[in-house]
C-alpha cells in the first residue's frame, strides 16, 4: 500500500487471505517517497515466490503501475478513496499504457482484489480452490439467510 493510512481499506484483503490460509506480505511502499524500495520489491518479488501483487494507492496512485513496470507478476490495483472520491486514483490505475497492464478493482475494493488474487492462485493450488469454493458457498448461504429474514418483515403492501 502507498502508506499505512490505506490499512483500513486493505485490511479486508488481509482478512480474506488469512481466512483462506494464503501467505501474504504487507508493505508500505510509496512510488514517490521510496521509489528505490518499490523498484527493489517489484524486481525481486517473483524470486521470493510471490505469485501476484495487490497494490493500493490513492490520489496520484502510481504505485500499482510502477510495480507493474518492474515485475513479471500480475498486479491488481486498488484505488483508494482519498481525494475526488477516489476517481483520480481509479483513473490513474486503470489507464495504463500498452504493455504494462494493471488489473483494477473498484474504489476501496480490497476484498475483490483478494478474491481475484485467490482465483489466480487457485489455478495451480487445488487445496486453495476447495477453500475458495467453500467461501463462495458461504456467500450464497448469507444471501439465502437474508431472504428468509426479509420474508419475516411485514408491511401493509408487501406481497411476499
DSSP file (Angstrom, degrees, kcal/mol; ACC not computed):
  #  RESIDUE AA STRUCTURE BP1 BP2  ACC     N-H-->O    O-->H-N    N-H-->O    O-->H-N    TCO  KAPPA ALPHA  PHI   PSI    X-CA   Y-CA   Z-CA
    1    1 A X              0   0    0      0, 0.0    28,-2.6     0, 0.0    56,-0.2   0.000 360.0 360.0 360.0 155.2    0.0    0.0    0.0
    2    2 A X        -     0   0    0     54,-1.4     2,-0.3    26,-0.2    55,-0.1   0.825 360.0 -15.4 -64.7 -32.1    1.1    3.6   -0.6
    3    3 A X  S >  S-     0   0    0     24,-0.1     3,-2.0    53,-0.1    -1,-0.2  -0.967  72.8 -96.7-161.1 168.2    1.0    4.3    3.1
    4    4 A X  G >  S+     0   0    0     -2,-0.3     3,-1.5     1,-0.3     4,-0.3   0.645 112.7  77.8 -69.5 -11.9   -0.4    2.9    6.3
    5    5 A X  G 3  S+     0   0    0      1,-0.3     3,-0.4     2,-0.1    -1,-0.3   0.704  88.7  60.1 -66.6 -16.3   -3.3    5.3    6.0
    6    6 A X  G X> S+     0   0    0     -3,-2.0     4,-2.5     1,-0.2     3,-0.9   0.540  78.7  94.0 -83.4  -8.1   -4.5    2.7    3.4
    7    7 A X  H <> S+     0   0    0     -3,-1.5     4,-2.3     1,-0.3    -1,-0.2   0.861  73.9  60.1 -58.6 -41.3   -4.6   -0.1    6.0
    8    8 A X  H 34 S+     0   0    0     -3,-0.4     4,-0.3    -4,-0.3    -1,-0.3   0.860 114.6  38.1 -57.6 -32.1   -8.3    0.3    7.0
    9    9 A X  H X4 S+     0   0    0     -3,-0.9     3,-1.3    -4,-0.2     4,-0.4   0.922 117.8  48.0 -78.7 -47.8   -9.2   -0.5    3.3
   10   10 A X  H >X S+     0   0    0     -4,-2.5     4,-1.9     1,-0.3     3,-0.7   0.674  92.2  78.8 -71.5 -17.4   -6.5   -3.1    2.7
   11   11 A X  H 3X S+     0   0    0     -4,-2.3     4,-2.8    -5,-0.2    -1,-0.3   0.820  84.7  63.5 -60.6 -29.3   -7.3   -5.0    5.9
   12   12 A X  H <> S+     0   0    0     -3,-1.3     4,-1.7    -4,-0.3    -1,-0.2   0.892 104.5  46.2 -62.3 -38.4  -10.3   -6.5    4.1
   13   13 A X  H <> S+     0   0    0     -3,-0.7     4,-2.7    -4,-0.4     5,-0.2   0.926 112.0  51.1 -67.3 -44.5   -7.9   -8.2    1.7
   14   14 A X  H  X S+     0   0    0     -4,-1.9     4,-2.5     1,-0.2    -2,-0.2   0.901 108.2  52.0 -60.6 -41.5   -5.7   -9.3    4.6
   15   15 A X  H  X S+     0   0    0     -4,-2.8     4,-2.5     2,-0.2    -1,-0.2   0.909 112.2  45.1 -63.6 -41.9   -8.6  -10.9    6.5
   16   16 A X  H  X S+     0   0    0     -4,-1.7     4,-2.5     2,-0.2    -2,-0.2   0.942 113.5  48.8 -67.8 -46.6   -9.7  -12.9    3.4
   17   17 A X  H  <>S+     0   0    0     -4,-2.7     5,-3.1     1,-0.2    -2,-0.2   0.907 113.8  47.9 -59.1 -40.6   -6.2  -14.1    2.6
   18   18 A X  H ><5S+     0   0    0     -4,-2.5     3,-1.4    -5,-0.2    -1,-0.2   0.925 110.3  51.3 -64.7 -44.8   -5.8  -15.1    6.2
   19   19 A X  H 3<5S+     0   0    0     -4,-2.5    -2,-0.2     1,-0.3    -1,-0.2   0.875 113.0  45.4 -59.7 -38.6   -9.1  -16.9    6.3
   20   20 A X  T 3<5S-     0   0    0     -4,-2.5    -1,-0.3    -5,-0.1    -2,-0.2   0.344 115.4-117.0 -90.1   7.1   -8.2  -18.8    3.2
   21   21 A X  T < 5 +     0   0    0     -3,-1.4     2,-0.6     1,-0.2    -3,-0.2   0.873  59.5 154.0  62.2  41.8   -4.7  -19.6    4.5
   22   22 A X      < -     0   0    0     -5,-3.1    -1,-0.2    -6,-0.2    -2,-0.1  -0.901  43.8-128.5-101.2 115.9   -2.9  -17.7    1.8
   23   23 A X        +     0   0    0     -2,-0.6     2,-0.3    -5,-0.0    -5,-0.0  -0.382  40.7 167.2 -61.4 139.2    0.5  -16.5    2.9
   24   24 A X        -     0   0    0     26,-0.1     2,-0.3    -2,-0.0    26,-0.0  -0.980  30.3-134.4-150.7 160.8    1.0  -12.8    2.2
   25   25 A X        -     0   0    0     -2,-0.3     2,-0.4     2,-0.0     0, 0.0  -0.845  11.1-154.0-111.2 153.1    3.1   -9.8    2.9
   26   26 A X        +     0   0    0     -2,-0.3     2,-0.3     2,-0.0    -2,-0.0  -0.996  22.4 167.9-127.2 127.2    2.0   -6.3    3.8
   27   27 A X        -     0   0    0     -2,-0.4     2,-0.7     2,-0.1   -24,-0.1  -0.979  34.2-138.3-136.3 148.1    4.3   -3.4    3.0
   28   28 A X        +     0   0    0     -2,-0.3     2,-0.4   -26,-0.1   -26,-0.2  -0.942  38.6 162.5-102.2 111.8    4.0    0.4    2.9
   29   29 A X        -     0   0    0    -28,-2.6     2,-0.5    -2,-0.7     6,-0.1  -0.999  24.1-154.0-133.0 130.6    5.8    1.5   -0.3
   30   30 A X     >  -     0   0    0     -2,-0.4     4,-2.0     1,-0.1     8,-0.3  -0.914  12.2-152.5-111.3 125.7    5.5    4.8   -1.9
   31   31 A X  T  4 S+     0   0    0     -2,-0.5    -1,-0.1     1,-0.2     4,-0.1   0.771 102.3  33.8 -61.2 -24.5    6.1    5.3   -5.6
   32   32 A X  T  4 S+     0   0    0      2,-0.1     3,-0.3     3,-0.1    -1,-0.2   0.795 125.9  35.6-101.9 -35.5    7.0    8.9   -4.8
   33   33 A X  T  4 S+     0   0    0      1,-0.2    -2,-0.2     2,-0.1     3,-0.1   0.791 133.1  21.4 -92.2 -30.3    8.7    8.8   -1.4
   34   34 A X     X  +     0   0    0     -4,-2.0     4,-2.0     1,-0.1     3,-0.3  -0.386  69.2 151.6-133.0  56.8   10.5    5.5   -1.6
   35   35 A X  H  > S+     0   0    0     -3,-0.3     4,-2.4     1,-0.2     5,-0.2   0.843  74.5  54.8 -61.1 -33.6   10.9    4.8   -5.3
   36   36 A X  H  > S+     0   0    0      2,-0.2     4,-2.5     1,-0.2    -1,-0.2   0.904 108.6  48.4 -66.0 -39.9   14.1    2.7   -4.9
   37   37 A X  H  > S+     0   0    0     -3,-0.3     4,-2.6     2,-0.2    -2,-0.2   0.881 110.8  51.3 -67.4 -37.6   12.3    0.4   -2.3
   38   38 A X  H  X S+     0   0    0     -4,-2.0     4,-2.8    -8,-0.3     5,-0.2   0.937 111.2  47.9 -62.6 -46.4    9.4    0.0   -4.7
   39   39 A X  H  X S+     0   0    0     -4,-2.4     4,-2.6     2,-0.2     5,-0.2   0.930 113.0  47.4 -60.7 -46.7   11.8   -0.9   -7.5
   40   40 A X  H  X S+     0   0    0     -4,-2.5     4,-1.7     2,-0.2    -1,-0.2   0.926 113.8  47.9 -62.4 -45.2   13.7   -3.4   -5.4
   41   41 A X  H  X S+     0   0    0     -4,-2.6     4,-1.4     1,-0.2    -2,-0.2   0.954 114.8  45.1 -58.1 -51.5   10.4   -5.0   -4.1
   42   42 A X  H  < S+     0   0    0     -4,-2.8     4,-0.5     1,-0.2    30,-0.2   0.890 113.0  49.4 -64.7 -41.4    8.9   -5.3   -7.6
   43   43 A X  H  < S+     0   0    0     -4,-2.6    -1,-0.2    -5,-0.2     4,-0.2   0.821 119.9  36.0 -68.8 -30.1   12.0   -6.7   -9.2
   44   44 A X  H  X S+     0   0    0     -4,-1.7     4,-1.1    -5,-0.2     3,-0.5   0.520  89.2  93.8-102.5  -6.5   12.7   -9.4   -6.6
   45   45 A X  T ><>S+     0   0    0     -4,-1.4     5,-1.9     1,-0.3     3,-1.0   0.911  87.3  47.5 -56.8 -47.8    9.1  -10.4   -5.7
   46   46 A X  G >45S+     0   0    0     -4,-0.5     3,-1.1     1,-0.3    -1,-0.3   0.809 106.9  58.4 -66.3 -27.7    8.9  -13.3   -8.1
   47   47 A X  G 345S+     0   0    0     -3,-0.5    -1,-0.3     1,-0.2    -2,-0.2   0.746 103.7  53.3 -71.3 -22.6   12.3  -14.6   -6.9
   48   48 A X  G <<5S-     0   0    0     -4,-1.1    -1,-0.2    -3,-1.0    -2,-0.2   0.360 126.1 -99.8 -92.9   4.1   10.9  -14.8   -3.4
   49   49 A X  T < 5S+     0   0    0     -3,-1.1    -3,-0.2     1,-0.3     2,-0.1   0.462  70.8 149.7  94.3   1.0    8.0  -16.9   -4.6
   50   50 A X      < -     0   0    0     -5,-1.9    -1,-0.3     1,-0.1     3,-0.1  -0.479  23.5-173.9 -67.0 139.2    5.3  -14.2   -4.7
   51   51 A X        +     0   0    0      1,-0.4    23,-0.7    -2,-0.1     2,-0.3   0.680  64.3  12.2-109.7 -25.8    2.8  -15.1   -7.5
   52   52 A X  E     -a   74   0A   0     21,-0.2     2,-0.5    -7,-0.1    -1,-0.4  -0.988  64.5-143.8-153.4 147.2    0.5  -12.0   -7.6
   53   53 A X  E     -a   75   0A   0     21,-2.4    23,-3.2    -2,-0.3     2,-0.6  -0.956   1.6-159.4-119.7 131.5    0.8   -8.4   -6.1
   54   54 A X  E     -a   76   0A   0     -2,-0.5     2,-0.5    21,-0.2    23,-0.2  -0.952  18.0-173.6-104.5 121.7   -2.1   -6.3   -4.8
   55   55 A X  E     -a   77   0A   0     21,-2.9    23,-2.5    -2,-0.6     2,-0.4  -0.971   3.8-168.1-123.6 124.8   -1.1   -2.7   -4.8
   56   56 A X  E     +a   78   0A   0     -2,-0.5   -54,-1.4    21,-0.2     2,-0.3  -0.876  14.9 155.8-113.5 142.3   -3.2    0.1   -3.3
   57   57 A X  E     -a   79   0A   0     21,-1.9    23,-2.3    -2,-0.4     2,-0.2  -0.976  21.5-151.6-160.8 150.6   -2.8    3.8   -3.7
   58   58 A X  E >   +a   80   0A   0     -2,-0.3     3,-2.1    21,-0.2     4,-0.2  -0.619  64.9  10.1-114.7 178.1   -4.8    7.0   -3.6
   59   59 A X  T 3  S+     0   0    0     21,-0.6    33,-0.2     1,-0.3    -2,-0.1  -0.328 138.6  10.8  53.5-116.2   -4.6   10.4   -5.2
   60   60 A X  T 3  S-     0   0    0     -2,-0.2    -1,-0.3     1,-0.1    -3,-0.0   0.838  90.0-165.6 -61.8 -31.5   -1.9   10.2   -7.9
   61   61 A X    <   +     0   0    0     -3,-2.1     4,-0.4     1,-0.1     3,-0.2   0.846  32.3 145.9  54.3  48.7   -2.0    6.4   -7.4
   62   62 A X     >  +     0   0    0     -4,-0.2     4,-2.6     1,-0.2     5,-0.3   0.639  44.4  90.0 -87.4 -14.9    1.2    5.5   -9.3
   63   63 A X  H  > S+     0   0    0      1,-0.2     4,-2.5     2,-0.2     5,-0.2   0.895  86.0  47.2 -55.0 -50.4    2.2    2.6   -7.1
   64   64 A X  H  > S+     0   0    0      1,-0.2     4,-2.5     2,-0.2    -1,-0.2   0.922 115.7  45.8 -59.5 -42.4    0.4   -0.2   -9.0
   65   65 A X  H  > S+     0   0    0     -4,-0.4     4,-1.7     2,-0.2    -1,-0.2   0.886 112.2  49.9 -67.9 -39.3    1.7    0.9  -12.3
   66   66 A X  H  X S+     0   0    0     -4,-2.6     4,-1.0     2,-0.2    -1,-0.2   0.920 112.4  48.1 -65.7 -42.7    5.3    1.4  -11.1
   67   67 A X  H >X S+     0   0    0     -4,-2.5     3,-1.0    -5,-0.3     4,-0.9   0.937 110.1  52.4 -61.2 -45.4    5.3   -2.1   -9.6
   68   68 A X  H 3< S+     0   0    0     -4,-2.5     3,-0.4     1,-0.3    -1,-0.2   0.832 104.7  57.1 -60.1 -32.2    3.8   -3.5  -12.9
   69   69 A X  H 3< S+     0   0    0     -4,-1.7    -1,-0.3     1,-0.2    -2,-0.2   0.783 113.7  38.7 -68.4 -26.3    6.7   -1.8  -14.8
   70   70 A X  H << S+     0   0    0     -3,-1.0     2,-0.3    -4,-1.0    -1,-0.2   0.451 110.1  61.2-106.2  -1.7    9.3   -3.6  -12.7
   71   71 A X     <  -     0   0    0     -4,-0.9   -28,-0.1    -3,-0.4     4,-0.1  -0.920  60.0-146.7-128.9 151.5    7.8   -7.1  -12.2
   72   72 A X  S    S+     0   0    0     -2,-0.3     2,-0.1   -30,-0.2    -1,-0.1   0.508  75.4 100.7 -85.3  -4.8    6.7  -10.0  -14.4
   73   73 A X  S    S-     0   0    0    -31,-0.2     2,-0.2     1,-0.1   -21,-0.2  -0.375  85.7 -97.2 -79.5 155.2    3.9  -10.8  -12.0
   74   74 A X  E     -a   52   0A   0    -23,-0.7   -21,-2.4    -2,-0.1     2,-0.4  -0.515  39.8-153.6 -67.2 140.7    0.3   -9.9  -12.3
   75   75 A X  E     -a   53   0A   0     26,-0.3    28,-2.0   -23,-0.2     2,-0.5  -0.973   7.6-160.4-121.1 131.4   -0.6   -6.7  -10.4
   76   76 A X  E     -ab  54 103A   0    -23,-3.2   -21,-2.9    -2,-0.4     2,-0.4  -0.957  15.0-148.7-110.7 121.3   -4.0   -5.9   -9.1
   77   77 A X  E     -ab  55 104A   0     26,-4.0    28,-2.1    -2,-0.5     2,-0.6  -0.728   8.9-163.7 -94.3 138.2   -4.6   -2.3   -8.3
   78   78 A X  E     -ab  56 105A   0    -23,-2.5   -21,-1.9    -2,-0.4     2,-0.3  -0.943  14.1-146.7-117.8 106.4   -6.9   -1.0   -5.6
   79   79 A X  E     -a   57   0A   0     -2,-0.6    29,-3.6    26,-0.5     2,-0.4  -0.586  16.1-143.8 -72.3 131.6   -7.7    2.7   -6.0
   80   80 A X  E     -a   58   0A   0    -23,-2.3     2,-0.7    -2,-0.3   -21,-0.6  -0.820  13.4-121.6-100.3 132.8   -8.1    4.3   -2.5
   81   81 A X        +     0   0    0     -2,-0.4     3,-0.1     1,-0.2   -23,-0.1  -0.611  65.0 122.8 -71.3 111.7  -10.8    6.9   -1.9
   82   82 A X  S    S+     0   0    0     -2,-0.7     2,-0.3     1,-0.6    -1,-0.2   0.505  72.2   9.0-135.3 -56.0   -8.8    9.9   -0.7
   83   83 A X  S > >S+     0   0    0     -3,-0.4     3,-2.4     1,-0.2    -1,-0.6  -0.911 126.2  19.1-126.9 159.6   -9.5   12.9   -2.9
   84   84 A X  G > 5S-     0   0    0     -2,-0.3     3,-2.1     1,-0.3     4,-0.2   0.822 127.1 -71.5  51.3  34.8  -12.0   13.4   -5.7
   85   85 A X  G 3 5S-     0   0    0      1,-0.3    -1,-0.3    -3,-0.2    -4,-0.1   0.698  88.3 -63.9  55.8  22.3  -14.0   10.4   -4.2
   86   86 A X  G <>5S+     0   0    0     -3,-2.4     4,-2.7    -6,-0.1    -1,-0.3   0.386 110.1 118.2  87.1  -3.6  -11.2    8.1   -5.5
   87   87 A X  H <>5S+     0   0    0     -3,-2.1     4,-2.6     1,-0.2     5,-0.2   0.869  73.6  54.3 -64.9 -35.2  -11.9    8.8   -9.1
   88   88 A X  H  ><S+     0   0    0     -5,-0.5     4,-2.1    -4,-0.2    -1,-0.2   0.926 111.7  44.7 -63.0 -43.1   -8.4   10.3   -9.6
   89   89 A X  H  > S+     0   0    0     -6,-0.4     4,-2.0    -9,-0.2     5,-0.2   0.917 112.2  52.3 -66.2 -43.6   -6.9    7.0   -8.2
   90   90 A X  H  X S+     0   0    0     -4,-2.7     4,-2.8     1,-0.2     5,-0.3   0.942 112.9  43.6 -58.0 -49.3   -9.1    4.8  -10.3
   91   91 A X  H  X S+     0   0    0     -4,-2.6     4,-1.9     1,-0.2    -1,-0.2   0.877 111.3  54.3 -67.0 -36.9   -8.2    6.6  -13.5
   92   92 A X  H  < S+     0   0    0     -4,-2.1    -1,-0.2    -5,-0.2    -2,-0.2   0.868 116.3  38.7 -64.6 -34.9   -4.5    6.7  -12.6
   93   93 A X  H  < S+     0   0    0     -4,-2.0     3,-0.2    -5,-0.1    -2,-0.2   0.904 118.6  44.2 -82.5 -42.7   -4.5    2.9  -12.1
   94   94 A X  H  < S+     0   0    0     -4,-2.8     2,-1.5    -5,-0.2     8,-0.2   0.794 100.0  70.5 -77.0 -27.3   -6.8    1.7  -14.8
   95   95 A X     <  +     0   0    0     -4,-1.9    -1,-0.2    -5,-0.3     2,-0.2  -0.428  68.4 155.9 -90.9  62.4   -5.4    3.9  -17.6
   96   96 A X        -     0   0    0     -2,-1.5     3,-0.1    -3,-0.2     5,-0.1  -0.570  45.1-107.1 -87.1 151.3   -2.0    2.1  -18.0
   97   97 A X    >   -     0   0    0     -2,-0.2     3,-2.0     1,-0.1    -1,-0.1  -0.349  50.9 -76.2 -73.0 158.8   -0.1    2.3  -21.3
   98   98 A X  T 3  S+     0   0    0      1,-0.2    -1,-0.1     2,-0.0     0, 0.0  -0.249 119.6  27.5 -53.8 137.4    0.1   -0.8  -23.6
   99   99 A X  T 3  S+     0   0    0     -3,-0.1    -1,-0.2     0, 0.0     2,-0.2   0.227 108.6  73.9  95.3 -14.0    2.5   -3.4  -22.3
  100  100 A X    <   +     0   0    0     -3,-2.0    -3,-0.1     2,-0.0   -31,-0.1  -0.557  67.3 178.3-128.4  67.1    2.1   -2.5  -18.6
  101  101 A X        -     0   0    0     -2,-0.2     2,-0.4   -33,-0.1   -26,-0.3  -0.399  13.0-170.0 -74.9 148.4   -1.4   -3.8  -17.6
  102  102 A X        -     0   0    0     -8,-0.2   -26,-0.2    -9,-0.1     2,-0.2  -0.959  21.9-134.3-132.7 116.0   -2.7   -3.5  -14.1
  103  103 A X  E     -b   76   0A   0    -28,-2.0   -26,-4.0    -2,-0.4     2,-0.4  -0.510  31.6-156.9 -63.7 136.7   -5.9   -5.4  -13.3
  104  104 A X  E     -b   77   0A   0    -28,-0.2   -26,-0.2    -2,-0.2     2,-0.2  -0.971  14.4-165.9-129.6 131.7   -8.1   -2.9  -11.4
  105  105 A X  E     -b   78   0A   0    -28,-2.1   -26,-0.5    -2,-0.4     3,-0.1  -0.462  41.6 -71.4-100.4 179.3  -10.9   -3.3   -9.0
  106  106 A X    >   -     0   0    0      1,-0.2     3,-2.4    -2,-0.2   -27,-0.2  -0.115  68.7 -66.1 -68.5 168.3  -13.4   -0.7   -7.8
  107  107 A X  T 3  S+     0   0    0      1,-0.3   -27,-0.2   -29,-0.1    -1,-0.2  -0.343 125.1   0.6 -58.1 128.4  -12.6    2.2   -5.4
  108  108 A X  T 3  S+     0   0    0    -29,-3.6     2,-1.0     1,-0.1     3,-0.4   0.713  92.0 145.5  61.5  24.0  -11.7    0.7   -2.0
  109  109 A X    <>  +     0   0    0     -3,-2.4     4,-2.0   -30,-0.4     5,-0.2  -0.219   7.1 137.5 -87.4  45.6  -12.2   -2.7   -3.5
  110  110 A X  H  >  +     0   0    0     -2,-1.0     4,-2.3     1,-0.2    -1,-0.2   0.868  69.5  55.6 -60.4 -38.1   -9.6   -4.5   -1.5
  111  111 A X  H  > S+     0   0    0     -3,-0.4     4,-2.4     1,-0.2    -1,-0.2   0.938 108.7  47.1 -61.7 -45.8  -11.8   -7.5   -0.8
  112  112 A X  H  > S+     0   0    0      1,-0.2     4,-2.6     2,-0.2    -1,-0.2   0.854 108.7  56.0 -64.5 -33.1  -12.4   -8.0   -4.5
  113  113 A X  H  X S+     0   0    0     -4,-2.0     4,-2.4     2,-0.2    -1,-0.2   0.924 109.2  46.4 -62.5 -43.1   -8.6   -7.7   -5.2
  114  114 A X  H  X S+     0   0    0     -4,-2.3     4,-2.7     2,-0.2    -2,-0.2   0.902 111.6  51.4 -65.8 -40.5   -8.0  -10.5   -2.7
  115  115 A X  H  X S+     0   0    0     -4,-2.4     4,-2.3     2,-0.2    -2,-0.2   0.922 110.9  48.1 -62.5 -43.5  -10.7  -12.6   -4.3
  116  116 A X  H  X S+     0   0    0     -4,-2.6     4,-2.1     2,-0.2    -2,-0.2   0.915 111.8  49.9 -62.7 -42.8   -9.2  -12.0   -7.8
  117  117 A X  H  X S+     0   0    0     -4,-2.4     4,-2.7     1,-0.2    -2,-0.2   0.915 110.3  50.3 -61.4 -43.0   -5.7  -12.9   -6.4
  118  118 A X  H  X S+     0   0    0     -4,-2.7     4,-2.4     1,-0.2    -1,-0.2   0.899 108.0  53.1 -63.3 -40.5   -7.1  -16.1   -4.8
  119  119 A X  H  X S+     0   0    0     -4,-2.3     4,-0.6     2,-0.2    -1,-0.2   0.907 110.7  47.5 -61.1 -40.5   -8.8  -17.1   -8.1
  120  120 A X  H >< S+     0   0    0     -4,-2.1     3,-1.1     1,-0.2     4,-0.3   0.939 113.8  46.3 -64.1 -46.8   -5.4  -16.7   -9.9
  121  121 A X  H >X S+     0   0    0     -4,-2.7     3,-1.4     1,-0.2     4,-0.7   0.818 102.7  65.6 -66.3 -30.5   -3.6  -18.7   -7.2
  122  122 A X  H 3< S+     0   0    0     -4,-2.4    -1,-0.2     1,-0.3     7,-0.2   0.692  82.8  76.8 -66.4 -18.6   -6.3  -21.4   -7.3
  123  123 A X  T << S+     0   0    0     -3,-1.1    -1,-0.3    -4,-0.6    -2,-0.2   0.827 112.7  22.0 -60.5 -30.1   -5.3  -22.2  -10.9
  124  124 A X  T <4 S+     0   0    0     -3,-1.4     2,-0.5    -4,-0.3    -1,-0.2   0.408 118.3  65.7-116.2  -0.7   -2.3  -24.1   -9.5
  125  125 A X     X  -     0   0    0     -4,-0.7     4,-2.0     1,-0.1    -1,-0.2  -0.852  53.4-178.8-129.3  95.6   -3.4  -24.8   -6.0
  126  126 A X  H  > S+     0   0    0     -2,-0.5     4,-1.9     1,-0.2    -1,-0.1   0.810  83.8  56.6 -67.5 -30.8   -6.3  -27.2   -5.8
  127  127 A X  H  > S+     0   0    0      2,-0.2     4,-1.9     1,-0.2    -1,-0.2   0.902 108.6  47.6 -66.4 -39.3   -6.5  -27.1   -2.0
  128  128 A X  H  > S+     0   0    0      1,-0.2     4,-2.8     2,-0.2    -2,-0.2   0.887 107.9  56.4 -65.4 -38.9   -6.9  -23.3   -2.2
  129  129 A X  H  X S+     0   0    0     -4,-2.0     4,-2.6    -7,-0.2    -2,-0.2   0.906 106.4  49.7 -59.0 -41.6   -9.5  -23.8   -4.8
  130  130 A X  H  X S+     0   0    0     -4,-1.9     4,-1.9     2,-0.2    -1,-0.2   0.924 112.2  47.3 -63.7 -44.8  -11.5  -26.0   -2.4
  131  131 A X  H  X S+     0   0    0     -4,-1.9     4,-2.0     1,-0.2    -2,-0.2   0.893 112.8  50.1 -63.7 -39.0  -11.3  -23.4    0.4
  132  132 A X  H  X S+     0   0    0     -4,-2.8     4,-2.5     2,-0.2    -2,-0.2   0.908 108.2  51.6 -66.6 -41.6  -12.3  -20.7   -2.1
  133  133 A X  H  X S+     0   0    0     -4,-2.6     4,-2.1     1,-0.2    -1,-0.2   0.879 109.0  51.4 -63.6 -36.4  -15.3  -22.6   -3.3
  134  134 A X  H  X S+     0   0    0     -4,-1.9     4,-1.9     2,-0.2    -1,-0.2   0.894 108.3  52.4 -65.2 -39.2  -16.4  -23.1    0.4
  135  135 A X  H  X S+     0   0    0     -4,-2.0     4,-1.8     2,-0.2    -2,-0.2   0.927 109.0  49.6 -59.8 -45.5  -16.0  -19.3    0.8
  136  136 A X  H  X S+     0   0    0     -4,-2.5     4,-2.0     1,-0.2    -2,-0.2   0.884 108.1  53.0 -62.9 -38.5  -18.3  -18.8   -2.2
  137  137 A X  H  X S+     0   0    0     -4,-2.1     4,-2.5     1,-0.2    -1,-0.2   0.879 105.9  54.8 -62.7 -36.9  -20.8  -21.2   -0.8
  138  138 A X  H  X S+     0   0    0     -4,-1.9     4,-1.9     2,-0.2    -1,-0.2   0.881 106.0  51.5 -62.8 -38.7  -20.8  -19.2    2.4
  139  139 A X  H  X S+     0   0    0     -4,-1.8     4,-1.5     2,-0.2    -2,-0.2   0.917 110.4  48.6 -62.7 -42.9  -21.6  -16.0    0.4
  140  140 A X  H  X S+     0   0    0     -4,-2.0     4,-2.2     1,-0.2    -2,-0.2   0.918 109.0  53.2 -62.6 -43.6  -24.5  -17.8   -1.2
  141  141 A X  H  X S+     0   0    0     -4,-2.5     4,-2.6     1,-0.2    -1,-0.2   0.873 104.5  56.1 -60.9 -38.2  -25.7  -19.0    2.2
  142  142 A X  H  X S+     0   0    0     -4,-1.9     4,-2.2     1,-0.2    -1,-0.2   0.891 108.6  47.0 -61.9 -39.2  -25.7  -15.4    3.6
  143  143 A X  H  X S+     0   0    0     -4,-1.5     4,-2.4     2,-0.2    -2,-0.2   0.910 111.1  50.7 -69.6 -41.8  -28.0  -14.3    0.8
  144  144 A X  H  X S+     0   0    0     -4,-2.2     4,-1.7     1,-0.2    -2,-0.2   0.933 113.0  46.6 -60.0 -45.4  -30.4  -17.2    1.3
  145  145 A X  H  X S+     0   0    0     -4,-2.6     4,-2.1     1,-0.2    -2,-0.2   0.889 109.8  54.1 -64.3 -39.3  -30.5  -16.4    5.0
  146  146 A X  H  X S+     0   0    0     -4,-2.2     4,-2.3     1,-0.2    -1,-0.2   0.897 107.1  51.3 -62.5 -40.1  -31.0  -12.7    4.3
  147  147 A X  H  X S+     0   0    0     -4,-2.4     4,-1.8     2,-0.2    -1,-0.2   0.876 107.7  52.4 -65.5 -36.6  -34.0  -13.5    2.1
  148  148 A X  H  X S+     0   0    0     -4,-1.7     4,-0.9     2,-0.2    -1,-0.2   0.908 110.3  48.4 -64.0 -40.5  -35.5  -15.6    4.9
  149  149 A X  H >X S+     0   0    0     -4,-2.1     3,-0.6     1,-0.2     4,-0.6   0.886 108.9  53.7 -66.2 -37.8  -35.2  -12.7    7.2
  150  150 A X  H >< S+     0   0    0     -4,-2.3     3,-1.0     1,-0.2    -1,-0.2   0.841 100.4  61.0 -65.9 -32.4  -36.7  -10.4    4.7
  151  151 A X  H 3< S+     0   0    0     -4,-1.8    -1,-0.2     1,-0.2    -2,-0.2   0.830  98.9  57.8 -61.7 -30.9  -39.7  -12.7    4.4
  152  152 A X  H << S+     0   0    0     -4,-0.9     2,-0.3    -3,-0.6    -1,-0.2   0.690  83.7  99.7 -75.5 -18.2  -40.4  -12.1    8.1
  153  153 A X    <<  -     0   0    0     -3,-1.0     2,-0.5    -4,-0.6    -3,-0.0  -0.527  62.9-153.8 -72.4 132.8  -40.7   -8.3    7.6
  154  154 A X        +     0   0    0     -2,-0.3     2,-0.3     6,-0.0    -2,-0.1  -0.929  22.2 163.0-115.5 129.3  -44.3   -7.2    7.4
  155  155 A X    >   -     0   0    0     -2,-0.5     3,-1.3     3,-0.2    -2,-0.0  -0.976  46.7-114.5-135.8 148.5  -45.6   -4.1    5.7
  156  156 A X  T 3  S+     0   0    0     -2,-0.3    -1,-0.1     1,-0.3    -2,-0.0   0.840 115.8  31.8 -54.5 -35.2  -49.2   -3.4    4.7
  157  157 A X  T 3  S+     0   0    0     -3,-0.0     2,-0.4     2,-0.0    -1,-0.3   0.310  87.0 118.4-109.0   9.8  -48.4   -3.6    0.9
  158  158 A X    <   -     0   0    0     -3,-1.3    -3,-0.2     1,-0.1     0, 0.0  -0.646  43.4-168.2 -77.0 128.5  -45.6   -6.1    0.9
  159  159 A X              0   0    0     -2,-0.4    -1,-0.1     1,-0.1    -3,-0.0   0.490 360.0 360.0-101.3  -4.8  -46.7   -9.1   -1.1
  160  160 A X              0   0    0      0, 0.0    -1,-0.1     0, 0.0    -2,-0.0   0.429 360.0 360.0-121.9 360.0  -44.1  -11.7   -0.3
